[in-house]
Amino acid sequence: METYKLYINGEWVNSSTGKLLDVKNPSTDEVIAKVQSASESDVKMAVDAARNSFDSGVWSRLPPGDRSNILLKIADLLEKNQQEFIKLETENSGKSVKQVSGYDIPYTIDNIRFIAGACRTLEGKAMAEYVADGTSAIRREPIGAVGVITPWNYPLMMVIWRAFPAIATGNSVVVKPASYTPLTTLKLAELVEKAGVPSGVFNVITGPGSSVGEQMARSNKLDMIAFTGSTEVGKRLSELGSSTLKKVSLELGGKAPFIVFEDANIDAAVESAIVGGMVNNGQDCANSTRYYIHEKVFDRFVQRLKERIKQIKIGDPENPDTDMGPLISEAQRTRVEGYIKKGIEEGGRLISGGDRPEISGHDHGYYIDPALIYTENESSAIVKEEIFGPVFTILKFSDYDDVIRRSNDVTYGLGSSVWTSNITTAMRATRDLRFGTVWVNEHVVVPSEMPWAGYKQSGHGASLSPYSLEEFTYIKHVYFDITGKVRKDWYDQIFKE
């Protein structure tokens, strides 16, 4: 069993308290590693390292091409060592090795390479004469020292999405991974070091969010917090960050509607509904969680969906045949089971699933069968609140305006999808749905080149795309006088000779 250290200012160090935290494999409930529980002084040391490295200019003043080349080295190193990362991510997160090896790691490598290229193309408006006596230009400059707090559902990917646009644009970062899943983030720090990122630019500290994360949010030496996680924690970080008026970028929860119109390709919609609902073991803020099905195709859709759900292979995440592994923790499984129970109490009908399956050799794993629930109660908790588990909530509709209104009537606005063969319906829906992403005849596709951003209480600010890099920059106006005059014509309006 390995004991990991903190990575601060280019050195691997123990916590000043010597306190360690267990890291478990959610498929077995076994402790697989130990990490440091950072103290207040450890956090301060990491923040100071980021602050000092930024202020020194050792990274922030490098040409974008130089930073880009180092990021590309990290991508190459990750690709070279991907088998180690696949094993570690699968073991620590409980997601299937099929997903980690086929999607998570290759996609993350692509994310890095995109970010590395995009940092070389940031630009403002071209220099121009907006005032008669001068020329104006725009500079994009890094914000400074940034605290990055990442979630447990995509441990490695979310570090790349949040920390790498920051360092690509010249910022220095302190990363705090989720306590459940810190291992691949700590391994990534080894690659960052090997690629030649200067000391203090990329720091990783582990420990409880209630202490470490909150201390970062309050720090007057961090200029920004970038957080991905729950809406409740996002609100708390915004509150704490307000004391120093630091920028807070938030990618929060979701409650994605999946709208199937009567002219949709039902077979295609069902296949995507399965993937959209169970991807990442149902622990994804983009999961399709509310299935609005037109009454004319409702019975056919539900029958087919029920058949396909039963074919999902639940089991050991390290088995290549497994489709879905366990939830991240016992607490998370209990939470999901509570929503299933509440959904039934509030008028829902359990069609299938919701039990704890028996997985040979994994008796203590946090497994659950995907639940399919029909409800007519639009106010039910399973319709309004983020469950973060494989719960397929089925609802019926007959009218376009009604289903759009119901789809929008949640506090979240992250992802959504519509299924139709009518281009007019599709175009209207992409306009009318108040979500940061609207997929047409697909769900959960996010290219590196396109932004992932939310409306309403799903947060603000973008991940991926060039917009994610702009998120970590200030816009500076630079003005040049082009007259050479001692007194400009407009001075008389303020002070006459």
PyMOL commands that set and color helices and strands:
alter all, ss='L'
color gray80, all
select helices_A, chain A and resi 40-56+64-80+82-93+97-118+155-168+183-195+209-218+231-241+266-282+298-309+330-345+381-384+400-408+423-432+465-470+489-493
alter helices_A, ss='H'
color red, helices_A
select strands_A, chain A and resi 2-3+6-8+11-13+20-25+30-36+128-131+134-142+145-149+172-176+202-204+224-228+247-251+256-260+288-294+349-352+371-374+391-397+412-413+415-419+437-440+452-453+455-456+459-460+462-463+473-481
alter strands_A, ss='S'
color yellow, strands_A
deselect
rebuild
show_as cartoon
